[in-house]
Amino acid sequence: MNAETMGHRLHHPKLPLILAFALLSACTAFQPAPTSPVIQRDAHGRIERSGAARAAFKREHPCPATRQPKGPCPGYVIDHVVPLKRGGADSPSNMQWQTVDEAKAKDRVE
C-alpha cells in the first residue's frame, strides 16, 4: 500500500459516520455498574425484614416439623438463600427452611 492509496482510504465519505458509530458503541458498552441499594436497618442495626414476605413463605411452604402454615416451627428457621447483606431479596422466592444446626453452621461461614 502506498501513500496515495492510504490517503484515499482516509477520505472515505462514510468515515465520519463509521467513527461516530464506533465511538457510540464503545461508550455504551462500558456503562457503570448499578449502585447497590441502601439496606434499611432497624433501631438495633439489623437488616429490616418483611413480615408479609415471611408469612407468604410460610403459606407456600408450611413448617416441615408441624406442617402448619402459621405459628412456630420447632427445630427450623427461615433462611435467605442469597443473604440480605449480599443483596438477596427479602421475598419468598429467596427463602428456604433450614434446621437450626444447619443455620448455625452457615452463619459461621457467612
N, C-alpha and C positions, 0 to 999 in steps of 0.2 A: 504494500500500500504506500503510495507516495503522498507528498504534502497536498497535492491538488485534489486527489480523491478523498483524503481525510477532511479537508476543508469543506468539500461538498457534503459530506455526511453530517457535519456540524450545523449546516444551514438547512436541514430538513424542515419543510413547512409545518410539520406536526410536532416538532421537538418541544416547543413550549408546553403544549398540551400533554405530551408524554411525561415531561419532567414534573408538571403540576400534579398529574395523577400519581406519579411515583412518590412525591413528597406527601400528598394527602394520605396515601396508603400507609406510608411509614409512620405518620403521626397518629393515625387511628389504630395502628397495630399495637402501640405501646401506651395504652390507657393506664392511668394509675390504678392501683388496687383499691377496691372499695374500702372505706374506713369501717372499722369494727363498730357495731352498735354499742351504745353506752349500756352497760349492765346495771340494772336497777338493784339496789341493795336496801335491806330493811334497816331498822334502827340499831340492830346488833351487828351490821356489816355483812350479813348473809345475803346471798342472791335471792331476790324475791321470786316466789313460785306461785303459779296459778292454781288455786283450789279447784276451779272449774275444770282445768285440764286433768288434774288428778282424779276428780270424780268421774270424768268421761272415760279415763283409762280403766278405772275400776268397773264401770258399767260394761265396757267392751271386753275386759279380761278379769273376771271375778277372782278373788283370792284363791290361790292354789290349796291353802290349808282348809278353808271353810266353805269354799265355793260360793261365797256371798259377794255381791257387788258393792256392799256397804259395810262399814264398821272396820274394826281392827283385823289384821291379818297376821296371826302369831307365827313368828319364825321367818317372816318375809318383809322386805322393804321394796318400795318402788324406786327403781334405778333409772337414771337417764343414760341411754346407750352412748350418746355423744354428750359428755359433761357440759353443763350450762357454762362453766367457766372457760370452756373451749369453743363456745359459740353454738352449742346444741340447742335445739328448740325445746321450750317447755310445753310440749304437746304430746298427746297420747301416742303419736307415731314414733316418738323418741323415748318411750318408756317401756320398761320390762319389769317383771317380778324377779327378785333376786333374794336368795336366802341371806340371813343376817351374816353368816360366816363368809359367804361369797362377797358380800358388800364390804366387810372388814378387810378382806384380802385385796379387793380392788382399791379401796381407799388408801392402802399402804403404798401402792404404786402410782396413784394419780397425783 
